[in-house]
Amino acid sequence: MGRDEHKNSNARKKQKLSQTPKHEKHGGVDVEFSQDMADHEDMEAMKRSEAADRRANHETKRKH
């Protein structure tokens, strides 16, 4: 192995991950949800979210 073979090993580490553009970021603001104004897709999304939460909580309990 010569000296040249070690120079490029750090090149992979220095690559930066792509960042989210500032105009697409939000300030972590919670949006209020109204059951009265929810449509069918909103209700379906809530059911999927609750099911995913149950699966995630079940997995964390199994690991402990």
C-alpha positions in Angstrom: 0.0 0.0 0.0 1.3 3.4 -1.0 0.5 6.8 0.5 -2.2 7.5 -2.1 -4.4 4.7 -1.1 -5.4 6.2 2.2 -6.2 9.7 1.0 -9.7 8.9 -0.4 -11.0 7.0 2.6 -12.2 10.3 4.2 -14.0 11.4 1.1 -17.1 9.4 1.9 -17.3 10.8 5.4 -17.1 14.4 4.3 -20.1 14.1 2.0 -23.0 16.1 3.4 -26.6 14.9 3.5 -29.1 16.9 1.6 -30.8 19.4 3.8 -34.5 20.4 3.8 -34.9 23.8 2.2 -35.9 26.6 4.6 -39.1 27.3 2.8 -40.3 23.7 3.4 -39.5 23.7 7.1 -42.2 24.5 9.6 -41.7 25.8 13.1 -43.1 22.7 14.8 -46.5 24.5 15.2 -49.3 22.2 16.3 -52.5 22.6 14.3 -55.8 22.3 16.0 -58.0 19.5 14.7 -61.8 19.7 14.7 -63.9 16.5 14.6 -66.8 18.6 13.2 -64.8 19.6 10.1 -63.1 16.2 9.5 -64.0 14.4 6.3 -63.8 10.7 5.5 -60.1 10.8 4.6 -59.2 12.6 7.9 -61.0 10.0 9.9 -59.3 7.2 8.0 -55.9 8.8 8.5 -56.6 9.1 12.3 -57.5 5.4 12.4 -54.2 4.4 10.6 -52.3 6.7 12.9 -53.8 5.2 16.0 -53.1 1.7 14.7 -49.5 2.6 14.0 -49.1 4.0 17.5 -50.5 0.8 19.0 -48.1 -1.3 17.0 -45.2 0.9 18.0 -46.1 0.8 21.7 -46.5 -2.9 21.5 -43.0 -3.3 20.0 -41.4 -1.2 22.7 -43.0 -3.2 25.4 -41.8 -6.5 23.9 -38.2 -5.3 23.8 -38.1 -4.5 27.5 
